[in-house]
Amino acid sequence: MTDDSGDVSSAELETAAEFLKRHNIDEVECLVPDMAGIARGKILPAEKFLKGMREHGLRIPEQIFIQTVNGDYASNDPVTSPAAIDVYMRPDVSTMRTVPWYADPTAQVICDTYYFDGTPVEIAPRQTLKRVLRQFQANGWRPVIAPELEFFLVETNTDPDYPLEPPIGRSGRRETARQSYGVDAVNEFDPLFEEVYDFCEAQGIDIDTLTHESGAAQMEMNFNHGDPLELADQTFLFKRTVRETALRHNVYATFMAKPMEREPGSSMHIHQSVASAETGENLFADAEGTDSELFLSHIAGLQKYLPAVMPLFAPNVNSYRRLMKHSDAPINTHWGRDNRTVGFRVPVSGADARRVENRCAGADSNPYLAIAASLACGYLGMVEALEPTKPVEGSGYRLAHTLPRTLYDALDRFARSRGLKRVLGEDFVGTVAAVKDAELDAYQRVISSWEREHLLLNV
């Protein structure tokens, strides 16, 4: 993890210049993840990029962090309103990569944002994750995570009122039946995924296993475990890579939580554990493989605090359509051993790999914020020495639905959680609430086709 100074060192400048020269780079994309996980930033010539690094010249409005997913701004934001100030981007040179799908040599780099007095923009999603990781570090803990990201391939759709359909694969037929773990079903789109793997290798994105999920043309990509910030960066770049590759093959890739009404939703499961920062030993189990008290407290923190942080796991109105009974998604915060019907699953594992899988986050969540939120909940359980409920055996769907059912409910809980404000930052919590309130206001102005179909002539 890079330091929180806004100044670029001479070593970083030298590393960036050497990278650009070695790859004959003409242009550089400076990427800043916004609240929705959308890549904002600037594209500029290589020489101007290096000059901007030296002189704090890579400027961008702070308002990108109060921009809604539909392009408006949260006018009631408590932090940046009414001022519209510039901040500057500090490239994290450890994230510099080539962009493999461009014909002209192009680099991309993920940036942190700073005010001109050198202090970080604390409401930035990447900075929020860094804030959580510093609190683990202060206790001698090093979290380890591994995301599993689901997505659908769909036929190109230029009319948003028209329902999505699975694309036609190599066989010339549209997939209609569910093909969980179907190898030949994945191979229907083999040219696309061969290119995805090539692009990921070129960018150093450490993906592992590709499987077909239960939805029609629904896939899952697993990442190898590692540092939370590095995995958040990789997930952010992976989503961009898959969308771009799909377009090159005349289909869409979507990470919407629930894109089709008769298909399951798409999740981003987060496997998480905590190691000793000094020894690297997994602190969630002893040498005999027995769960540690710290592990149980981590689970208890997820149980207690996760309902209040759902706007970061289910950030859109569509997100809550995924969280339904018997839909491969959780409805409550129970936990169990190798149980996929509850919110928190503990896979069968040895002591070194003891972990908990948070199954609540949707694929539409910002990876920086979902990982930060998941770790924050576990962290609070650890420092407060909380105790979890008993693990659930059998179906968790027979138990009460305790997760928020709508974004309205989720935001109300989010704004009132004092513990989360301490870990995530009060300004950050207020900003997220303002952005999501603005999105809900925009959504309320839309009349859906369901309303026209069933209400227009019947009520």
Stockholm file with secondary structure:
# STOCKHOLM 1.0

chainA/1-459         MTDDSGDVSSAELETAAEFLKRHNIDEVECLVPDMAGIARGKILPAEKFLKGMREHGLRIPEQIFIQTVNGDYASNDPVTSPAAIDVYMRPDVSTMRTVPWYADPTAQVICDTYYFDGTPVEIAPRQTLKRVLRQFQANGWRPVIAPELEFFLVETNTDPDYPLEPPIGRSGRRETARQSYGVDAVNEFDPLFEEVYDFCEAQGIDIDTLTHESGAAQMEMNFNHGDPLELADQTFLFKRTVRETALRHNVYATFMAKPMEREPGSSMHIHQSVASAETGENLFADAEGTDSELFLSHIAGLQKYLPAVMPLFAPNVNSYRRLMKHSDAPINTHWGRDNRTVGFRVPVSGADARRVENRCAGADSNPYLAIAASLACGYLGMVEALEPTKPVEGSGYRLAHTLPRTLYDALDRFARSRGLKRVLGEDFVGTVAAVKDAELDAYQRVISSWEREHLLLNV
#=GR chainA/1-459 SS CCCSCSCCCHHHHHHHHHHHHHTTCCEEEEEEECTTSCEEEEEEEHHHHHHHHHHTCCEEEGGGGGBCTTSCBCTTCTTTSSCCCEEEEEECGGGCEECTTCSSCEEEEEEEEECTTSCBCTTSHHHHHHHHHHHHHHTTEEEEEEEEEEEEEEECCCCTTSCCCCCBCTTSSBCCSCCTTCHHHHHTTHHHHHHHHHHHHHHTCCEEEEEECSSTTEEEEEECCBCHHHHHHHHHHHHHHHHHHHHHTTEEEECCSSCSTTSCCCBEEEEEEEEETTTCCBTTBCTTCCBCHHHHHHHHHHHHHGGGGHHHHSCSGGGGGSCCTTTTSCSSCCEEETCTTSSEEECSCCGGGCCEEECCCBTTSCHHHHHHHHHHHHHHHHHTTCCCCCCCCSCGGGSCCCSCSSHHHHHHHHHTCHHHHHHHCHHHHHHHHHHHHHHHHHHHTCCCHHHHHHHTTTC
#=GC SS_cons         CCCSCSCCCHHHHHHHHHHHHHTTCCEEEEEEECTTSCEEEEEEEHHHHHHHHHHTCCEEEGGGGGBCTTSCBCTTCTTTSSCCCEEEEEECGGGCEECTTCSSCEEEEEEEEECTTSCBCTTSHHHHHHHHHHHHHHTTEEEEEEEEEEEEEEECCCCTTSCCCCCBCTTSSBCCSCCTTCHHHHHTTHHHHHHHHHHHHHHTCCEEEEEECSSTTEEEEEECCBCHHHHHHHHHHHHHHHHHHHHHTTEEEECCSSCSTTSCCCBEEEEEEEEETTTCCBTTBCTTCCBCHHHHHHHHHHHHHGGGGHHHHSCSGGGGGSCCTTTTSCSSCCEEETCTTSSEEECSCCGGGCCEEECCCBTTSCHHHHHHHHHHHHHHHHHTTCCCCCCCCSCGGGSCCCSCSSHHHHHHHHHTCHHHHHHHCHHHHHHHHHHHHHHHHHHHTCCCHHHHHHHTTTC
//
